[in-house]
Amino acid sequence: MLTSEERLPHLRLVKFGGEPATRKDVELFQRHCLPDCFLYNGLASTETGGSVRAFFVDHAMQLTGSVVPAGYAVEDVETLLLNEEGRAVGSDEIGEIVVKSRYLAVGYWRQPEITRTVFVPDPSGSDARIYRTGDLGRLLPDGCLVHLGRKDFQVKVRGYRVETAEIELALLDHEAIQEAAVVAQDDVRLIAYVVPTRLPAHLPPVCCRASCGRDSLTIWCQRRSLCWTRCH
């Protein structure tokens, strides 16, 4: 484990991929690595054979959100965002991340049904194929992709679709929270379990409020390692 003052002078590149990177990861990078070191965050999977999006971070960059963007397009790969009906969503709207490329994996070994579901031919008739990642994302106006977690984690609460990953990221944006996990209970409420960065004995029952779009998250902290919250 790194100490607060320890530096990594020989590193020139820190590469992330596979899991979403957070602003706290960037803060650790900027604290422990020298200014000539860069952080590379990419969106990649075994099915795509490499990165389909790329985002670079240096020591001067200050992120405004709680998650590091998956980044911008790379050569010979097209990334689309589709809704439930398979239509492209607009800018700043959430959709499933779909990769169109000639260089995708052939399929899953001895799993033809899953292969046919996930890998589909290009409707336009080109020699490229389409891979449905099962991940959710949002495309910013400048073309930068933000990864929002798995589609499987999308839940319905009181008839509304909710991306629990967005709420978890809003919670992680608070300095008092180290880890967070959000679940739906009985389709009527959301409950978040959080691990605080520190929990002094004198902490009052209601310790903080976090903003998540138009909703407000009130966090009741127990004097343990776990906390819970309800979304109003």
Buried (B, 14 or more C-beta within 10 A) or exposed (E): EEEEEEEEEEBEEBEBBEEBBBBBBBEBBBEBBEEEBBBBBBBBBEBBEEBBBBBEBEBEEEBEEBBBBBBBBBEEBBBBBBEEEEEEBEEEEBBBBBBBBEEBBEBBEEEEEEBEEBBBEBEEEEEBBBBBBEBBBBBEEEEBBBBBBBBEBBBEBEEEEBBBBBBBBBBBBBEBBBBBBBEBEEEEEBEBBBBBEEBEEEBEEEBBEBEBEEEEBEBEBEEEEEBEBBBE
